[in-house]
Amino acid sequence: MSRIGKEILHSTRRLTSVHYSNNIGRILNATFSTSEQSNQSNEYDVVVVGGGIVGAASAREILLRHKNLRMAIVEKEHKLAVHQSGHNSGVIHAGIYYKPGSLKAKLCVEGLHLAYKYCDTKKIPYKKVGKLIVATNALEQKRLADLHERGIQNQVPDLKVLKGVEEIKKIEPYCQGVEALWSPHTGIVDWGLVTEYYGRDFRDSGGDIFFDFEVNGFKESTNGAFPVTITARNGKSVNAKYVLTCGGLYSDKLSELSGCSRDPRIVPIRGEYLLLNPKKCHMVKGNIYPVPDPRFPFLGVHYTPRMDGSVWLGPNAVPAFRKEGYTWFDINMKELVDAFSYRGFQKLIFRNVGYGVQEVMKSAFSRLQLKDLQKYIPEVRAEDIKRGPAGVRAQALDIDGNLVDDFVFDLGKGGIAKRILHCRNAPSPGATSSLAIAKMVADRLEKEFEFAKSATV
């Protein structure tokens, strides 16, 4: 293998760094290590498919509202939050970027407050480090003014415009720029750990969690009281009155299993991070972000401090060759052909050929990102960056190649399908918004099924 190939292979391995909260993580993992729980009948009022942050938060919210329900979460991995929920930047977003009045903006701002309150209640460590969105030229200043107006309309708390490099340096001493937008309530947290706490709340309220349960079908049960049988690849099954799926990268596949359309299609997009030299991590106090370029579908390189004291740089955005493709060498030919044969994905690639080529080149040659990093902190050198972890984003696309920017729910029309509600898309910032999303999902479930009236007592 070539030197570059070895470098890429080494750099894009799944995140294995030791978290600052190892002791808490070990305790929680021990709590959730068994896949068979107390309910021997395997019959439930509601089963949630998917143990990511949205699935766990939604299950928790439903059971807290309706304590007489018998509920379960089924998850294909050996613990919660293995993929998107445990492979992200760890930022608690404030809601600046989103269209005023949109559901994303409302849920993000609400979720911000709920997240801090929840972490305080549970004593989950977090840091309110803030975020600087930095303009480096006149065009970016104009875009920054638009962002500021958006933030105000979205009721993002305590936003402030910083004029000139001296004001910027009062917040970030090593950062340069001509103007910046300061969000003091943006923070950082370990979202995987938060998900585990949601799961513990769910268990403590009487819910069951089944691991190593990879759903491969929904069929009609012989038990009329629990008409939906959910089957797994390992031969296990549970019966339910109603089902909610929060499948993330597999949300389109789960929808198809119950007879719904696969559109919008989920295309996996990998984000690869770089790591800043620990000797220079003191140069970054909070999140340092670029002003988004509306011509491109993704945000661009930024500085993100982590709870363990490290600083992540990035991410880029490149196609993944499988749903859980954390390296260029993680390939599933069936999933690869499925993604690239989708007309919507083809249109997205065609419209962004130049941008896509740049991102692939940055993946192959990490030092190509250095220029972007030095726009904000010139003291960063090539020897100060090395390859780091990667995550895969479940990007929903419509048939015309547009990024689906809102929540999508799907419900079958007949038979058992009408008892299965699919959360098809929970767009970024899904983690920050998770508790607010959970309220919305629970409301939707109550509206569609009125399940509380028929709960098992």
C-alpha positions as CSV (number, residue, x, y, z in Angstrom):
1,M,0.0,0.0,0.0
2,S,1.3,3.5,-0.8
3,R,2.3,6.0,1.9
4,I,-0.8,8.1,1.1
5,G,-3.1,5.0,1.3
6,K,-1.6,4.1,4.6
7,E,-2.1,7.6,5.9
8,I,-5.8,7.6,4.8
9,L,-6.4,4.2,6.3
10,H,-4.8,5.3,9.6
11,S,-6.6,8.6,9.7
12,T,-10.1,7.6,9.1
13,R,-10.5,4.8,11.5
14,R,-13.4,5.0,13.8
15,L,-13.1,7.1,16.9
16,T,-11.3,5.2,19.6
17,S,-10.0,8.1,21.7
18,V,-10.5,7.8,25.4
19,H,-13.3,10.1,26.7
20,Y,-12.9,12.4,29.6
21,S,-15.8,10.5,31.2
22,N,-14.5,6.9,31.0
23,N,-15.7,6.0,34.4
24,I,-19.2,7.2,33.8
25,G,-19.2,5.5,30.4
26,R,-18.1,2.2,31.8
27,I,-20.9,2.3,34.5
28,L,-23.5,3.1,31.9
29,N,-22.3,0.5,29.4
30,A,-22.5,-2.1,32.1
31,T,-26.0,-1.0,32.7
32,F,-26.9,-1.5,29.1
33,S,-24.8,-4.6,28.3
34,T,-27.5,-7.2,28.3
35,S,-29.9,-7.5,25.3
36,E,-32.6,-9.5,27.1
37,Q,-34.6,-7.4,29.6
38,S,-37.2,-8.1,32.3
39,N,-40.3,-8.5,30.0
40,Q,-40.5,-12.2,29.2
41,S,-43.6,-11.9,27.0
42,N,-41.9,-9.7,24.4
43,E,-45.3,-7.9,23.9
44,Y,-45.3,-4.1,24.0
45,D,-47.6,-1.2,23.4
46,V,-44.9,0.8,21.6
47,V,-41.5,-0.3,20.2
48,V,-38.9,2.2,19.1
49,V,-36.5,1.0,16.4
50,G,-33.2,2.7,16.7
51,G,-31.0,3.5,19.7
52,G,-29.5,6.8,18.5
53,I,-30.1,10.1,20.3
54,V,-33.4,10.8,18.6
55,G,-34.8,7.3,19.2
56,A,-33.7,7.2,22.8
57,A,-34.9,10.7,23.5
58,S,-38.3,10.0,21.9
59,A,-38.7,6.7,23.8
60,R,-37.9,8.5,27.1
61,E,-40.4,11.3,26.4
62,I,-43.2,8.9,25.5
63,L,-42.7,6.8,28.6
64,L,-42.4,9.8,30.9
65,R,-45.8,11.0,29.5
66,H,-47.5,7.6,29.6
67,K,-46.1,5.7,32.5
68,N,-48.5,2.8,32.0
69,L,-47.2,1.9,28.6
70,R,-45.1,-1.1,28.1
71,M,-42.2,0.0,25.8
72,A,-39.0,-1.2,24.3
73,I,-36.2,0.1,22.2
74,V,-34.5,-2.3,19.7
75,E,-31.0,-1.5,18.5
76,K,-28.8,-3.4,16.1
77,E,-25.6,-2.5,17.9
78,H,-24.3,-3.7,21.3
79,K,-25.0,-0.3,22.9
80,L,-26.7,3.1,22.3
81,A,-25.3,5.9,20.2
82,V,-22.7,3.9,18.2
83,H,-23.0,5.8,15.0
84,Q,-24.1,9.4,14.3
85,S,-24.9,10.1,17.9
86,G,-21.5,9.0,19.1
87,H,-19.5,10.3,16.0
88,N,-20.1,14.0,15.9
89,S,-18.4,17.3,16.8
90,G,-20.1,17.4,20.2
91,V,-21.3,21.0,19.8
92,I,-24.4,22.3,21.5
93,H,-25.7,24.7,18.8
94,A,-27.5,27.9,19.4
95,G,-29.7,28.1,16.3
96,I,-28.1,30.9,14.3
97,Y,-28.0,29.4,10.8
98,Y,-31.6,28.3,10.2
99,K,-34.4,30.0,8.3
100,P,-36.4,32.2,10.7
101,G,-39.7,30.6,11.5
102,S,-38.6,27.1,10.4
103,L,-39.1,24.1,12.5
104,K,-35.3,23.6,12.7
105,A,-34.8,27.0,14.1
106,K,-37.5,26.6,16.7
107,L,-36.4,23.1,17.8
108,C,-32.7,24.1,18.0
109,V,-33.3,27.1,20.3
110,E,-35.7,25.1,22.4
111,G,-33.4,22.2,22.4
112,L,-30.4,24.4,23.5
113,H,-32.2,25.4,26.7
114,L,-33.5,21.9,27.4
115,A,-30.1,20.4,26.8
116,Y,-28.4,22.6,29.4
117,K,-31.2,22.1,31.9
118,Y,-31.0,18.3,31.4
119,C,-27.2,18.2,31.8
120,D,-27.4,20.3,34.9
121,T,-30.1,18.0,36.4
122,K,-28.1,14.9,35.6
123,K,-24.7,16.5,36.4
124,I,-23.4,15.6,32.9
125,P,-20.2,17.6,32.2
126,Y,-20.4,20.3,29.5
127,K,-18.6,23.5,28.7
128,K,-20.3,26.7,27.5
129,V,-17.3,27.8,25.4
130,G,-19.2,29.9,22.9
131,K,-18.8,30.2,19.2
132,L,-17.2,32.9,16.9
133,I,-18.4,33.0,13.3
134,V,-15.6,34.9,11.7
135,A,-15.7,37.1,8.5
136,T,-12.3,37.6,6.8
137,N,-13.4,39.9,3.9
138,A,-16.2,42.3,2.9
139,L,-18.3,39.7,1.2
140,E,-18.3,37.5,4.3
141,Q,-19.2,40.6,6.4
142,K,-22.4,41.0,4.4
143,R,-23.2,37.4,4.9
144,L,-22.4,37.7,8.5
145,A,-25.0,40.6,8.8
146,D,-27.6,38.3,7.3
147,L,-26.7,35.6,9.8
148,H,-27.0,38.1,12.7
149,E,-30.4,39.0,11.6
150,R,-31.4,35.4,11.3
151,G,-30.1,34.8,14.8
152,I,-32.1,37.7,16.2
153,Q,-35.3,36.5,14.5
154,N,-34.7,33.0,15.9
155,Q,-34.3,34.4,19.4
156,V,-30.8,33.1,19.8
157,P,-29.7,34.5,23.2
158,D,-27.1,37.2,23.7
159,L,-25.7,37.4,20.2
160,K,-23.1,40.1,19.7
161,V,-21.3,41.5,16.7
162,L,-17.5,42.1,17.2
163,K,-16.0,44.8,15.0
164,G,-12.3,44.5,14.1
165,V,-9.5,42.1,15.1
166,E,-9.0,43.7,18.5
167,E,-12.6,42.8,19.6
168,I,-12.2,39.4,18.2
169,K,-9.0,38.8,20.1
170,K,-10.7,39.6,23.4
171,I,-12.6,36.4,22.9
172,E,-10.1,34.4,20.9
173,P,-6.6,35.8,21.4
174,Y,-5.0,34.0,18.4
175,C,-7.9,34.4,16.0
176,Q,-7.9,37.0,13.2
177,G,-10.7,38.5,11.1
178,V,-12.4,41.7,10.2
179,E,-15.7,41.0,12.0
180,A,-17.3,38.2,13.9
181,L,-20.6,37.1,15.4
182,W,-20.2,35.9,19.0
183,S,-22.6,33.3,20.4
184,P,-21.8,32.9,24.1
185,H,-24.3,30.1,24.8
186,T,-22.9,27.7,22.2
187,G,-21.3,24.8,24.1
188,I,-19.7,21.4,23.9
189,V,-20.7,18.0,25.4
190,D,-20.4,14.3,24.8
191,W,-23.6,13.5,23.0
192,G,-23.0,9.8,23.1
193,L,-22.9,10.1,26.9
194,V,-26.1,12.1,26.9
195,T,-27.8,9.4,24.8
196,E,-26.8,6.8,27.4
197,Y,-28.4,8.9,30.1
198,Y,-31.6,9.1,28.0
199,G,-31.5,5.3,27.9
200,R,-31.0,5.0,31.6
201,D,-34.1,7.3,32.2
202,F,-36.0,5.0,29.9
203,R,-35.0,1.9,31.7
204,D,-35.6,3.5,35.1
205,S,-39.2,4.3,34.0
206,G,-39.8,0.6,33.1
207,G,-38.7,0.4,29.5
208,D,-36.7,-2.5,28.0
209,I,-33.8,-2.2,25.6
210,F,-32.8,-5.0,23.3
211,F,-29.3,-4.8,21.7
212,D,-28.0,-6.9,18.8
213,F,-31.5,-6.6,17.3
214,E,-31.1,-5.7,13.6
215,V,-34.6,-5.3,12.2
216,N,-35.2,-7.1,8.9
217,G,-38.9,-7.1,8.7
218,F,-42.4,-6.1,9.9
219,K,-45.1,-8.7,9.6
220,E,-48.6,-9.3,10.9
221,S,-48.7,-11.1,14.2
222,T,-50.9,-14.1,15.1
223,N,-51.7,-12.2,18.3
224,G,-54.5,-9.8,17.5
225,A,-53.8,-7.6,20.6
226,F,-50.2,-7.0,19.4
227,P,-50.6,-7.1,15.7
228,V,-47.1,-6.1,14.5
229,T,-44.2,-8.6,14.8
230,I,-40.8,-7.0,14.4
231,T,-38.2,-9.5,13.3
232,A,-34.4,-9.4,13.6
233,R,-31.7,-11.0,11.5
234,N,-30.6,-13.2,14.4
235,G,-34.1,-14.8,14.6
236,K,-35.3,-12.7,17.6
237,S,-38.7,-11.0,17.4
238,V,-41.0,-8.7,19.5
239,N,-44.6,-8.0,19.1
240,A,-46.1,-4.5,19.3
241,K,-49.3,-2.5,19.0
242,Y,-47.5,0.4,17.5
243,V,-44.0,1.1,16.2
244,L,-41.8,4.2,15.8
245,T,-38.7,4.0,13.7
246,C,-35.8,6.4,14.2
247,G,-33.3,4.6,12.0
248,G,-30.8,7.4,11.0
249,L,-28.7,6.0,8.2
250,Y,-31.2,3.2,7.7
251,S,-34.4,5.2,8.0
252,D,-35.2,4.8,4.3
253,K,-34.6,1.1,4.4
254,L,-36.9,0.7,7.4
255,S,-39.6,2.7,5.7
256,E,-39.4,0.4,2.7
257,L,-39.7,-2.7,4.8
258,S,-43.2,-1.6,5.9
259,G,-44.2,-0.8,2.3
260,C,-43.6,3.0,2.3
261,S,-41.6,4.9,-0.3
262,R,-37.9,5.1,0.0
263,D,-37.9,8.8,-0.9
264,P,-36.4,10.9,0.5
265,R,-33.3,8.6,0.1
266,I,-30.6,8.5,2.7
267,V,-27.1,9.0,1.3
268,P,-24.1,8.5,3.7
269,I,-21.7,11.5,3.8
270,R,-18.5,11.0,5.7
271,G,-16.9,13.9,7.6
272,E,-13.2,13.5,8.4
273,Y,-11.6,15.5,11.2
274,L,-8.1,16.6,11.8
275,L,-6.5,16.9,15.2
276,L,-4.6,20.0,16.4
277,N,-1.2,19.5,18.0
278,P,-1.8,19.4,21.8
279,K,0.9,22.0,22.3
280,K,-1.2,24.5,20.3
281,C,-4.7,23.6,21.7
282,H,-4.4,26.6,24.1
283,M,-4.9,28.8,21.0
284,V,-8.5,27.7,20.7
285,K,-10.8,28.6,23.6
286,G,-14.2,28.0,21.9
287,N,-15.7,27.1,18.6
288,I,-14.3,29.1,15.6
289,Y,-16.5,28.8,12.5
290,P,-16.4,30.2,9.0
291,V,-19.2,32.3,7.5
292,P,-21.2,29.7,5.4
293,D,-20.9,30.1,1.6
294,P,-24.5,29.6,0.2
295,R,-23.1,28.2,-3.0
296,F,-22.0,25.0,-1.3
297,P,-24.1,22.4,0.6
298,F,-21.9,22.0,3.6
299,L,-20.4,24.4,6.2
300,G,-16.6,24.1,5.8
301,V,-13.6,23.7,8.1
302,H,-13.9,25.0,11.6
303,Y,-12.1,24.6,15.0
304,T,-14.0,22.6,17.7
305,P,-12.7,22.1,21.2
306,R,-13.6,18.9,22.9
307,M,-14.4,17.9,26.4
308,D,-11.2,16.0,26.8
309,G,-9.1,19.1,25.9
310,S,-8.3,18.2,22.3
311,V,-9.3,20.3,19.3
312,W,-10.9,18.9,16.2
313,L,-10.4,20.6,12.8
314,G,-12.9,20.1,10.0
315,P,-14.8,18.2,8.9
316,N,-14.6,17.8,5.2
317,A,-17.6,16.1,3.4
318,V,-17.0,13.1,1.1
319,P,-19.2,10.2,-0.1
320,A,-19.1,7.1,2.1
321,F,-19.0,3.8,0.3
322,R,-21.3,2.2,2.7
323,K,-23.9,3.3,5.3
324,E,-21.4,3.0,8.1
325,G,-18.3,3.8,5.9
326,Y,-15.8,5.5,8.3
327,T,-12.8,5.0,5.9
328,W,-12.3,4.9,2.1
329,F,-11.8,1.2,2.6
330,D,-15.2,0.5,4.2
331,I,-17.1,-0.7,1.1
332,N,-20.4,-2.4,0.6
333,M,-21.0,-2.8,-3.1
334,K,-24.8,-3.1,-2.8
335,E,-25.1,0.1,-0.7
336,L,-22.6,1.8,-2.9
337,V,-24.4,1.1,-6.1
338,D,-27.7,2.0,-4.4
339,A,-26.4,5.4,-3.5
340,F,-24.7,6.3,-6.8
341,S,-27.6,5.0,-8.9
342,Y,-30.1,7.3,-7.2
343,R,-30.9,10.2,-9.5
344,G,-31.0,12.7,-6.6
345,F,-27.5,11.9,-5.6
346,Q,-26.3,12.1,-9.2
347,K,-27.8,15.6,-9.5
348,L,-26.2,16.7,-6.3
349,I,-22.8,15.5,-7.5
350,F,-23.2,17.1,-10.9
351,R,-24.1,20.5,-9.4
352,N,-21.2,20.4,-7.0
353,V,-18.4,18.8,-9.0
354,G,-15.8,21.3,-8.2
355,Y,-16.6,21.4,-4.5
356,G,-16.7,17.6,-4.4
357,V,-13.3,17.2,-6.1
358,Q,-11.8,19.7,-3.6
359,E,-13.2,17.7,-0.6
360,V,-11.8,14.4,-2.0
361,M,-8.4,16.0,-2.5
362,K,-8.5,17.4,1.1
363,S,-9.3,13.8,2.2
364,A,-6.2,12.4,0.4
365,F,-3.9,15.3,1.3
366,S,-4.8,16.7,4.7
367,R,-2.4,19.6,4.3
368,L,-4.6,21.1,1.7
369,Q,-6.9,22.2,4.5
370,L,-4.1,24.2,6.1
371,K,-4.8,27.4,4.1
372,D,-8.4,27.4,5.4
373,L,-7.3,26.9,8.9
374,Q,-4.7,29.7,8.7
375,K,-7.3,32.2,7.7
376,Y,-8.3,32.2,11.3
377,I,-5.2,31.2,13.2
378,P,-2.1,31.9,11.2
379,E,0.2,30.3,13.7
380,V,-1.1,26.8,12.8
381,R,1.6,25.0,10.8
382,A,1.5,21.8,8.7
383,E,3.3,19.9,11.4
384,D,0.5,20.9,13.9
385,I,-2.2,18.9,12.2
386,K,-2.7,15.1,11.9
387,R,-5.6,12.9,10.8
388,G,-8.3,12.2,13.3
389,P,-11.7,10.5,13.7
390,A,-14.5,10.4,11.2
391,G,-18.3,10.3,11.3
392,V,-21.0,9.5,8.8
393,R,-24.0,11.8,8.3
394,A,-27.4,10.5,7.2
395,Q,-28.1,13.0,4.5
396,A,-31.6,12.9,3.1
397,L,-32.0,13.8,-0.6
398,D,-35.0,14.2,-2.7
399,I,-35.2,13.1,-6.3
400,D,-34.0,16.5,-7.6
401,G,-30.8,16.3,-5.6
402,N,-31.9,18.8,-2.9
403,L,-30.8,18.4,0.7
404,V,-34.0,17.7,2.7
405,D,-33.8,20.4,5.3
406,D,-36.8,19.6,7.4
407,F,-38.3,16.7,9.3
408,V,-40.1,14.0,7.4
409,F,-42.6,11.5,8.8
410,D,-44.1,8.6,7.0
411,L,-47.0,6.4,7.9
412,G,-48.3,3.3,5.9
413,K,-51.7,3.3,4.4
414,G,-53.1,-0.1,5.3
415,G,-52.7,-3.3,7.3
416,I,-49.9,-3.2,9.9
417,A,-48.2,-0.4,8.0
418,K,-50.7,2.1,9.4
419,R,-49.3,1.2,12.9
420,I,-45.7,2.1,12.0
421,L,-44.6,5.7,12.1
422,H,-41.3,6.4,10.5
423,C,-39.1,9.4,11.5
424,R,-37.4,9.7,8.1
425,N,-35.2,12.7,8.6
426,A,-34.1,14.5,11.8
427,P,-31.6,17.0,10.3
428,S,-28.7,18.6,12.0
429,P,-28.6,19.8,14.7
430,G,-30.4,16.7,15.8
431,A,-28.4,16.2,18.9
432,T,-28.9,19.7,20.3
433,S,-32.6,19.5,19.4
434,S,-33.1,16.0,20.7
435,L,-35.3,16.7,23.7
436,A,-37.4,19.2,21.6
437,I,-37.6,16.7,18.8
438,A,-38.7,14.0,21.2
439,K,-41.7,16.2,22.3
440,M,-42.6,16.7,18.7
441,V,-42.3,13.0,17.9
442,A,-44.4,12.1,21.0
443,D,-47.1,14.6,19.9
444,R,-47.1,13.1,16.5
445,L,-47.4,9.5,17.8
446,E,-50.3,10.5,20.1
447,K,-52.1,12.1,17.2
448,E,-51.6,9.3,14.8
449,F,-52.3,6.4,17.1
450,E,-54.1,7.6,20.3
451,F,-52.1,4.7,21.8
452,A,-52.5,6.0,25.4
453,K,-56.1,4.9,25.4
454,S,-55.3,1.3,24.7
455,A,-52.2,0.9,26.8
456,T,-51.6,-2.4,28.6
457,V,-52.1,-2.0,32.3
